Amino acid sequence: MPAVEGLHVLRSWTGMNVHIDRAPILGEVPGMPGFFAAVTSNGYTLGPIAGRMTADAVLGLQQPDQAFSAARFGA
């Protein structure tokens, strides 16, 4: 894909569910410009929409709701 040739992407699958407050962590991480998170408690069903919302944030089109920001943990 020539359009993403120069990008550096870190992708991982942890194989565990995140149940801190049952809300996903989406968008740019406060204090870490250019570092975006897309963490859900159920990747199979929430993965497509979480990926779309994070991709939109990376492209500067629309930021996820603040309720999904990592800032809610005091970051």
MORA-V184632 format. One record per residue. N is the residue number from 1. RES is the residue in three letters. PHI is phi as a letter, one per 40 degrees, with the letter a starting at -180 (none if undefined). OMEGA is omega in whole degrees, -180 to 180 (NA if undefined). D_LAST is the distance of its C-alpha to the last C-alpha in whole Angstrom. Layout:
# MORA-V184632
N RES PHI OMEGA D_LAST
N RES PHI OMEGA D_LAST
This chain:
# MORA-V184632
1 MET none -177 34
2 PRO d -176 35
3 ALA c -179 32
4 VAL b -176 29
5 GLU d -176 31
6 GLY c -178 29
7 LEU c 173 25
8 HIS b -176 24
9 VAL b 174 22
10 LEU b -178 21
11 ARG b 177 22
12 SER a 176 22
13 TRP b -174 23
14 THR c -179 21
15 GLY g 177 24
16 MET b 178 22
17 ASN c 178 21
18 VAL b -178 17
19 HIS b -179 18
20 ILE c 178 15
21 ASP b 177 15
22 ARG g 176 18
23 ALA b 179 16
24 PRO c 172 15
25 ILE b -175 12
26 LEU b 173 13
27 GLY h -178 13
28 GLU c -179 11
29 VAL c -180 8
30 PRO d 179 6
31 GLY g -180 8
32 MET b -177 10
33 PRO d 179 13
34 GLY g 178 15
35 PHE b -176 13
36 PHE b 178 13
37 ALA b 172 13
38 ALA b -175 16
39 VAL b 179 15
40 THR b 177 18
41 SER c 178 20
42 ASN a -176 23
43 GLY c -178 23
44 TYR c -178 27
45 THR c -179 27
46 LEU c -177 23
47 GLY d -178 23
48 PRO c -179 25
49 ILE c 177 24
50 ALA c 177 20
51 GLY c 179 22
52 ARG c -179 23
53 MET c 179 20
54 THR c 177 18
55 ALA c 177 21
56 ASP c 178 22
57 ALA c 179 18
58 VAL c -179 19
59 LEU c 180 22
60 GLY g -178 21
61 LEU c -179 23
62 GLN a 179 21
63 GLN c 176 17
64 PRO c 178 16
65 ASP d 180 16
66 GLN d 179 13
67 ALA c -179 13
68 PHE b -177 13
69 SER c 175 9
70 ALA c 179 6
71 ALA c -180 5
72 ARG c 178 7
73 PHE c 180 6
74 GLY g -180 4
75 ALA c NA 0
